[in-house]
Amino acid sequence: MPLWRDFLKQSPYKTLADWLEFIGVEGNKQGNISAEEARKVIQKVSLMAYEAEYKILIIWQPEQLNQSSANALLKILEEPPSKTLFLLVCNNANKLLATILSRTQRIAIPSFSDDDIVQYLVAKLAVDDRRAKQIAYLSEGNLSKAVELSTAQENDQHSWFANWMRMAYKPDISSLVKLADTFDTFPKEQQKGLIEYSLSVFRDLLLWQNGANSLVRLEGDELTFVQNFSKAVKQEAIEAVVQELNDAHYHLERNARAKILHLDLSLTIARLFKK
């Protein structure tokens, strides 16, 4: 708890990756809530409250519960002790186990608007207006993600992605092998971030090819890439690549070996481009 309080003092808009870095987690480790932690929760709420009438327990990112830890909490969520409230703060309800979701009352918190995010980045983090608009688009209403993107090197993800797609389009197999080696060295959250960025660009490619240009809010090199690449790749290939990227993200979250996964994904994308 002292670590958590120090963490939030830096900013209330933080991500799981920020927390893992703050507590010194490195490499391919991912955040998860273990069965042992779930049992500790049960022990804590069984104690009497002395300072207040209610006991309130916040579980941040309950989607990180695995089957064992979720099962440990099911009974107490269904029949909590008197005057005990559980607040499950979830980023993605679709990832929450159905057994947990069925025992809760969902309260949807609306996403930030693009204007809200732009104003925050400009006023609080001194991000220039053009870059703030670009980040607002990529963050899709998630202010934590927007703050994270604002501290990253501009277009760093785009440079990686554009280079990857050019190698796959040629295809340059030896370079793709080296790229997979490099991908394997990145922290797990960064690996997932690159896949998520790739998905967002391919979504824009589909929009551009179908004449929905006004919905593509990219600028600069990213917009130029979408315009040019949309002429070179067929829509059927883009749809298939999106499915492959979704599958890759799913397996990354389940600790697939990043090097093998990325190389297999690269070769599959190269084949789809040729078709």
N, C-alpha and C positions, 0 to 999 in steps of 0.2 A: 504493500500500500504506500509506503513512503516514496518508493521509486515511481509509482504511478502518479502521485501528486506532483513530484518534480517534473515528470514528463508532460503533464497537462499545463504546468506553468509556462512552458515554452510556447505552446499554442493549443487552443482547444480543437483545432482542425488538424488532426494527425491520422496517419494510416497505420495499418498493421505492420507494414514494412518499417515505418518509423519506430514503432515500439520494439520490434525485434532488434533493430540496430541500437536503440537506446539501452537495452539490457544485455547487449554484447553477443547476440546470436549471429553466427556467421555461416557462410557456405550454403548448403542446400537445405538447411533446416527450415521448416515452416511452422507458423503458429498453429497450435492446436490445444484443445482443452481436454486433458487426460481424465481417465476414470478416477484417478487418485484426487485430482483437483475437485471433481464433482462430489466425491465423498466428503471432502473438507467443507464444501458448501453446506452439505446436510448437517455436519457437526456445528457449523457456525450458527445456522438459523435455529438450531435446537436450544441454543443458550437464551437465557432471559434477557430482555432489554431493560436497561437501567436509566439510560439518558433520555429516552423518548418513548412515546406510546407505541410507535410502529417500528418494525425492523424492515429496512429496504435493502435489497441486494440487487446490484446491477451486474448482469452478465454481458460483457462487451463481445460482440461478434460471436453469438451462439452458433453460427454456421460452422464454427471450428470444432464443435462437438463431434466426436466420432460415435459409432454405434454403442460402444461400451459406456462411454461417459454420459451419453444421452439416456441410456437405460437406467443409469444410476440416479438420474434426476427426475425420472418420469413420475414416480409416486409422490414426491414432495411438491412437484409442480401441480399435480392434480389435486392434492389435498395438503396445501401449505398450512403451517402452524397459524394459530390465531394472530391477527394483526401483523402479518408478514407479507410484504409485497415483493414480487420478482419483476424486474424490468429487464427484458432481453433486448439489447440494442443491436439490431441486425442491419447489415449493409445490403444483403441480397436474400430476400425471403425464399427465393427459389432454391437456394442451397441449404435451407434449414430442413432438418429431418421432419418428415410428416408426423411422426409421433410427438415431437415437440410442438410443432405448429398447431396440432389439434387441441392442445391443452392451454393455448394462449388466446388472448384477445388482441387482434391486430390493430394497431394505430399507425396509419401511414403518415410519415413526415414528408412533406413535399420537397422536391429538389430545389436548389437555388436557381434563379433565372440567370441567363447569360449576363444581363445588366448588373445583377447583384454581384456576380463573380468579378466582372470587369471593374466595378467600383471598388471592391475590396482589394483586388490586386494592385490597382493604381494607387489607392490611398494608403494602404497598410504596408505594401511590399515594394512600392516604387517601381512597379513594372510599367513599361511604356504601353500606351493605349493599343497599338497594333498587336503587340505580343499578348496583351491581356485578352483581346478578343479571340485570338487563336487558341489560347489556353482554355477559355470559357467553352469553346466549341468542343475541344478534345475531352474536357472533364465531364461533360454531359450532366451538369447540375451538381456535381460532387465537389464541394469546396476543398475538402481534404486533398483530393486528387489534383485540383487546380494549384494549391499551394506547393504540392510536390513537383508538379511540372514547372512551376515558376522558378524553382531552385536548380532544375536540371539545365544542362547546356542546351541552348536553343537548337532545335532541329537535330539533336544527337540521335534520337530514335529514327527520324526520317532518313538521315544519312545511312544508318545501318540497314534500314528496310529497303531503300532504293538500291543500295549495293547488292543486297541479297537477291532482289527480284531480277536485276540485270544478269547476275551469275546464273540464276535458274533459267532465264529466257534464252541464254546463248546455246546450250548450257555449258558452264565451265565446271566440270565435275571436281577437278583437283582443288579449285578455289572453294567450292561448296564444302569439301571435306575439311579444309582449314577453317572455314567459317563455323562449322559445327564444333570444332575444337575450341574456338574462342567463345562460342555461346555456352559451352560447358563450364567455363570458368566464372561466369556471371552468377551472382546470388540468385536464388530461386525466384524472389519477387521481381527482380529485374528481367529474368527470362519470361515470366508471365506478362510483364508489362510490354515487352516487345511483341509478343503474340497478340495482346489486346490492341496495341497500336496498329498492327498489320490488319486486324479485323476491321478497324475503323476506316482505314484507307480503302480496303476492298469494298466496303459498304458505299463509300463515296464514288468508287469506280462504277458500281452498279447504278447509282443515281445519275451520274454524268452520262452513261450510255443510254439511259432511258429518258433523257431530256429534262431531268429535274435539276437543272444547273443551279437554280436559286437556292436549293437545299444544301448545296456543297459550300461550306463556309471556310474552306481552306484559303490560304494566301501564299504568295511567293513561290518558293521551290516546290512546296507540297502540292499546290494547285497545278503548277506546270507539269509535275510528274503525273498527276491524275489525268490531265488533258491528253498527254502524249501516250501514256500507257493504255488508256481506254481505246485507242485506235489499234493497238497491237494485239490485244487479248480479247477473245470472244467471251460473250456473256456466260455461256455454258461453262467455260473454264473457270470464270470468276466465282460462280456459284459453287462449283466443286471445290475450289481452293478454300472458300469460306468454311465449308464443312470440315475440310482437313485441318484448318486452323483451330476450329472449335474442338475437334477431337484431340489435337495436340495440347491445347490448354487444359483439357480434362485430365489427360494422362500426366501432365506436369504437376498438377495439384496432387496427384497420387504417387508422386516420387518416381516417375519414370526416369531413366538415365537420359539426361538432357542431350548429350552428344549423339546418342543413337537416334533419339526422337527427332532432333533437328535435322540430321542428315537424311533420315527417311522422309521427313516432311519436305525437304528441299528437292529430293529426287522425284517425289510424287508431284510436286508443283511443276517441275521441269517437264514431266510427261504430260501433264494437263495442258500446259502452254502449247506444246507441240501438237496435241490433238486439236 
